[in-house]
């Protein structure tokens, strides 16, 4: 009889524990864990990914998010396709080719857009002492071109060719964004391509610690790129964004940054994530100014990648979706 009473007590404790509620009001066993592939530290993607992790976890929606440092867009798309991550940051130009199965992609990736954000403003920077004054001067040099596997070559190839430079005309150096400044300082590279929302952390660091200059784009080449490809957009960089700028710089967006997911991720999860990010955009801005681009006009911007039904569901609910 005592054994039966003890068994009953232990069983009751076990099942009461299983039903314990967490702070979001849901069952702790029902909490969903998601991962967001971002990029290496030093870049905008990693900072924004961290902002998304923060607002999702603070929203108490039964979802626990983790921001993962990855090599960037290309790796995020590959990992989404393998179901290794649930969401990912990407450059819209790279996603565009991935969905089509073109420009180095051997198959079409079943990727969907969640929310469109700030333009990725790409800049070539070098030191004042390098003697480099144009993109054509990169021939024969050592140039930092982003993390290995990030997919920068997909938009850098046409960009360079418009300036009369082949991707193979210089030695490509890879590494984390945070490594680029050290590479320039130690003369391991002659120039570096750094991109992201303005201000890009690595460029801020380089402007503060090194005597750098921005390599200008040829205006005719830029016009050619904008006309031929949907993801290139002229973009002016205000002089007050970087210490190294003495006047506004006529830059180039090499594709909008956007949050993506796989088509197979369930609609309810994508709906909750979309809703939380959009309605918490003011908190994202507190972490990085790029959050300002999460607005009613830009969030639904079409970049060539179809939106996930969960995202569309929320944007229609919010009254901002446009067919």
C-alpha positions as CSV (number, residue, x, y, z in Angstrom):
1,X,0.0,0.0,0.0
2,X,2.9,2.4,0.9
3,X,4.6,1.6,-2.4
4,X,1.4,2.3,-4.3
5,X,1.0,5.7,-2.5
6,X,4.6,6.6,-3.2
7,X,4.2,5.7,-6.9
8,X,1.0,7.8,-7.1
9,X,2.8,10.8,-5.5
10,X,5.8,10.6,-7.9
11,X,3.5,10.2,-10.9
12,X,1.5,13.3,-9.8
13,X,4.7,15.3,-9.4
14,X,6.0,14.2,-12.8
15,X,2.9,15.1,-14.7
16,X,2.5,18.4,-12.9
17,X,6.0,19.2,-13.9
18,X,5.3,18.4,-17.5
19,X,2.4,20.8,-17.5
20,X,4.4,23.7,-16.0
21,X,3.9,27.0,-17.8
22,X,6.7,29.3,-18.8
23,X,6.6,33.1,-18.7
24,X,5.0,33.4,-22.2
25,X,1.9,31.7,-20.9
26,X,2.5,28.5,-23.0
27,X,3.7,25.1,-22.1
28,X,7.4,24.9,-21.7
29,X,7.4,21.6,-23.6
30,X,5.7,23.4,-26.5
31,X,8.3,26.2,-26.9
32,X,9.8,26.2,-30.3
33,X,13.5,26.8,-30.9
34,X,14.6,28.4,-34.1
35,X,18.0,29.4,-35.4
36,X,18.8,32.5,-37.6
37,X,21.9,32.3,-39.8
38,X,23.5,35.7,-40.0
39,X,27.2,36.3,-40.9
40,X,30.6,36.8,-39.4
41,X,31.1,39.4,-36.6
42,X,32.0,42.8,-37.9
43,X,29.3,42.9,-40.5
44,X,25.7,44.4,-40.4
45,X,24.1,40.9,-40.8
46,X,25.4,39.7,-37.5
47,X,24.2,42.8,-35.7
48,X,20.7,42.6,-37.2
49,X,20.5,38.9,-36.6
50,X,21.3,39.6,-32.9
51,X,18.6,42.3,-32.9
52,X,16.0,39.8,-34.3
53,X,17.1,37.2,-31.7
54,X,16.5,39.8,-28.9
55,X,13.1,41.0,-30.0
56,X,11.8,37.5,-30.7
57,X,12.9,36.2,-27.3
58,X,11.5,39.3,-25.5
59,X,8.2,39.0,-27.3
60,X,7.2,35.8,-25.3
61,X,5.5,34.2,-28.3
62,X,6.6,30.7,-27.5
63,X,9.6,30.9,-29.7
64,X,13.2,30.9,-28.6
65,X,15.6,32.3,-31.2
66,X,19.4,32.0,-31.6
67,X,21.5,34.1,-33.8
68,X,24.3,32.0,-35.5
69,X,27.4,33.5,-36.9
70,X,27.9,32.0,-40.4
71,X,29.8,32.8,-43.5
72,X,26.9,34.9,-44.8
73,X,24.3,34.8,-47.6
74,X,25.4,31.7,-49.6
75,X,26.0,29.5,-46.6
76,X,22.7,30.6,-45.1
77,X,20.8,29.6,-48.2
78,X,22.6,26.2,-48.4
79,X,21.9,25.6,-44.7
80,X,18.3,26.6,-45.1
81,X,18.0,24.1,-48.0
82,X,19.4,21.4,-45.7
83,X,17.1,22.4,-42.8
84,X,20.1,23.2,-40.7
85,X,18.7,26.7,-39.8
86,X,15.2,28.0,-39.9
87,X,15.8,31.6,-41.0
88,X,18.7,33.4,-42.5
89,X,20.0,36.8,-43.5
90,X,20.9,37.2,-47.2
91,X,21.7,39.7,-49.9
92,X,18.7,39.7,-52.3
93,X,21.0,39.5,-55.3
94,X,22.4,36.2,-54.1
95,X,19.0,34.8,-53.2
96,X,17.7,35.9,-56.6
97,X,20.2,33.7,-58.4
98,X,19.7,30.8,-55.9
99,X,15.9,30.7,-56.5
100,X,16.5,30.7,-60.2
101,X,19.3,28.1,-60.0
102,X,21.7,30.4,-61.9
103,X,25.1,32.0,-61.6
104,X,26.9,29.1,-59.9
105,X,23.8,27.5,-58.3
106,X,23.4,23.9,-59.6
107,X,19.8,23.6,-58.6
108,X,16.9,25.9,-57.7
109,X,16.7,26.6,-54.0
110,X,13.2,26.6,-52.5
111,X,13.7,29.8,-50.5
112,X,11.1,32.3,-49.5
113,X,11.4,36.0,-48.4
114,X,10.1,37.1,-45.0
115,X,10.9,40.8,-44.8
116,X,12.9,43.1,-47.0
117,X,15.2,45.5,-45.1
118,X,18.0,48.0,-45.9
119,X,20.0,48.2,-49.1
120,X,23.4,46.5,-48.9
121,X,25.7,49.4,-49.9
122,X,29.0,48.0,-51.2
123,X,32.2,50.0,-50.9
124,X,35.8,49.3,-52.0
125,X,38.1,51.0,-49.5
126,X,41.9,51.3,-49.4
127,X,44.6,53.2,-47.6
128,X,45.8,56.6,-48.8
129,X,49.2,55.2,-49.3
130,X,48.1,52.3,-51.6
131,X,48.2,54.3,-54.8
132,X,44.8,52.8,-55.8
133,X,42.5,55.5,-57.2
134,X,40.0,53.5,-59.2
135,X,38.5,50.0,-59.5
136,X,40.6,49.4,-62.5
137,X,43.7,49.8,-60.3
138,X,42.7,46.7,-58.4
139,X,44.3,44.5,-61.1
140,X,47.3,42.6,-59.8
141,X,46.5,43.6,-56.2
142,X,45.4,41.7,-53.1
143,X,41.8,42.4,-52.4
144,X,39.6,41.3,-49.4
145,X,36.3,40.1,-50.9
146,X,34.4,39.0,-47.8
147,X,34.0,35.6,-46.0
148,X,34.7,32.5,-48.0
149,X,31.4,31.0,-49.2
150,X,29.3,34.1,-48.6
151,X,28.6,34.4,-52.3
152,X,29.9,37.9,-52.9
153,X,31.3,36.8,-56.3
154,X,27.8,36.7,-57.7
155,X,27.4,40.5,-57.6
156,X,31.1,41.4,-57.6
157,X,31.7,39.6,-61.0
158,X,29.3,41.8,-63.0
159,X,30.3,44.9,-61.0
160,X,33.9,44.4,-61.7
161,X,33.4,43.5,-65.4
162,X,31.5,46.8,-65.9
163,X,34.7,48.5,-64.8
164,X,36.9,46.4,-67.1
165,X,38.2,44.1,-64.4
166,X,37.8,40.3,-64.2
167,X,37.4,38.6,-60.8
168,X,40.6,36.7,-61.6
169,X,42.6,39.9,-62.3
170,X,43.5,40.2,-58.6
171,X,44.2,37.9,-55.7
172,X,41.0,37.3,-53.6
173,X,41.5,37.3,-49.9
174,X,38.7,35.9,-47.6
175,X,38.1,36.2,-43.9
176,X,35.6,37.7,-41.4
177,X,34.5,41.3,-41.8
178,X,36.3,42.0,-38.5
179,X,39.5,40.7,-40.1
180,X,39.4,43.2,-43.0
181,X,40.7,46.2,-41.0
182,X,43.6,44.2,-39.6
183,X,44.4,43.0,-43.2
184,X,44.5,46.6,-44.4
185,X,46.6,47.7,-41.4
186,X,49.1,44.9,-41.7
187,X,49.2,45.4,-45.5
188,X,48.0,41.8,-46.1
189,X,45.6,43.4,-48.6
190,X,45.8,46.5,-50.8
191,X,42.0,47.1,-50.7
192,X,38.8,45.6,-49.2
193,X,35.2,45.3,-50.3
194,X,32.9,45.9,-47.4
195,X,29.2,45.9,-47.7
196,X,26.0,46.2,-45.6
197,X,23.6,48.7,-44.2
198,X,25.0,52.2,-43.5
199,X,26.9,52.5,-41.3
200,X,28.8,49.2,-41.8
201,X,30.7,48.4,-38.5
202,X,33.9,47.3,-40.3
203,X,34.0,50.6,-42.3
204,X,33.4,52.6,-39.1
205,X,36.3,50.8,-37.5
206,X,38.6,51.3,-40.5
207,X,37.6,55.0,-40.7
208,X,38.5,55.5,-37.1
209,X,41.8,53.6,-36.9
210,X,43.3,53.9,-40.4
211,X,43.9,56.6,-43.0
212,X,41.5,55.1,-45.6
213,X,39.8,56.4,-48.7
214,X,36.8,55.2,-50.7
215,X,37.5,53.9,-54.2
216,X,35.0,55.7,-56.6
217,X,32.6,53.9,-59.0
218,X,32.7,54.9,-62.6
219,X,29.3,56.6,-63.3
220,X,28.9,55.1,-66.8
221,X,29.7,51.6,-65.4
222,X,27.2,52.1,-62.6
223,X,24.5,53.2,-64.9
224,X,25.1,50.1,-67.0
225,X,24.7,47.8,-64.0
226,X,21.5,49.5,-62.8
227,X,20.0,49.1,-66.2
228,X,20.9,45.4,-66.7
229,X,20.3,44.0,-63.2
230,X,17.3,44.4,-60.9
231,X,19.4,44.3,-57.7
232,X,21.8,47.2,-58.4
233,X,20.6,50.6,-57.2
234,X,22.5,54.0,-57.0
235,X,22.9,54.9,-53.3
236,X,24.5,58.0,-51.8
237,X,26.5,57.6,-48.7
238,X,26.2,60.7,-46.5
239,X,29.5,62.2,-45.5
240,X,28.6,62.2,-41.8
241,X,28.4,58.4,-41.7
242,X,32.1,57.8,-41.8
243,X,35.1,59.7,-40.5
244,X,37.0,59.1,-43.7
245,X,34.4,60.9,-45.9
246,X,34.8,64.6,-46.5
247,X,31.7,64.8,-48.8
248,X,28.8,62.6,-49.8
249,X,29.9,59.5,-51.7
250,X,28.1,58.3,-54.8
251,X,27.8,54.6,-53.9
252,X,26.0,51.5,-55.1
253,X,23.6,49.1,-53.5
254,X,24.5,45.6,-54.5
255,X,21.2,44.1,-53.3
256,X,18.8,44.6,-50.5
257,X,19.3,42.8,-47.3
258,X,16.4,40.5,-46.4
259,X,15.4,37.8,-44.0
260,X,14.6,34.5,-45.7
261,X,13.4,31.1,-44.8
262,X,12.7,27.8,-46.5
263,X,9.4,27.1,-48.1
264,X,8.8,24.1,-45.8
265,X,8.9,26.2,-42.5
266,X,5.4,26.2,-41.1
267,X,3.2,29.2,-41.7
268,X,2.4,29.9,-38.1
269,X,6.1,30.2,-37.1
270,X,6.9,32.5,-40.0
271,X,3.7,34.5,-39.2
272,X,4.8,35.0,-35.6
273,X,8.4,35.9,-36.5
274,X,7.2,38.4,-39.2
275,X,4.7,40.0,-36.9
276,X,7.2,40.3,-34.0
277,X,10.0,41.8,-36.2
278,X,7.7,44.3,-37.9
279,X,6.0,45.4,-34.7
280,X,9.3,45.6,-32.8
281,X,11.1,47.5,-35.5
282,X,11.7,50.5,-33.1
283,X,13.7,48.2,-30.9
284,X,15.7,47.0,-33.8
285,X,16.6,50.6,-34.7
286,X,18.0,51.0,-31.2
287,X,20.5,48.3,-32.0
288,X,21.2,49.3,-35.6
289,X,19.9,52.1,-37.8
290,X,19.1,49.6,-40.6
291,X,16.0,48.8,-38.6
292,X,14.5,52.0,-40.1
293,X,14.1,50.2,-43.4
294,X,11.6,47.8,-41.8
295,X,8.7,50.1,-42.8
296,X,5.4,49.7,-44.6
297,X,6.9,50.5,-48.0
298,X,10.1,48.6,-47.8
299,X,9.2,45.5,-45.8
300,X,7.2,44.1,-48.7
301,X,9.6,45.2,-51.4
302,X,9.8,42.5,-54.1
303,X,13.4,41.4,-54.8
304,X,12.7,38.5,-57.1
305,X,12.2,35.9,-54.3
306,X,8.6,34.9,-53.5
307,X,7.3,35.8,-50.0
308,X,6.5,33.0,-47.6
309,X,2.7,32.5,-47.0
310,X,3.2,33.2,-43.3
311,X,4.8,36.6,-44.0
312,X,2.0,37.4,-46.5
313,X,-0.6,36.5,-43.9
314,X,0.8,39.0,-41.4
315,X,1.4,41.8,-44.0
316,X,-2.2,41.5,-45.2
317,X,-3.4,41.6,-41.5
318,X,-1.3,44.7,-41.1
319,X,-2.9,46.3,-44.1
320,X,0.4,46.9,-46.0
321,X,0.5,43.9,-48.5
322,X,0.2,44.8,-52.1
323,X,-0.3,42.1,-54.8
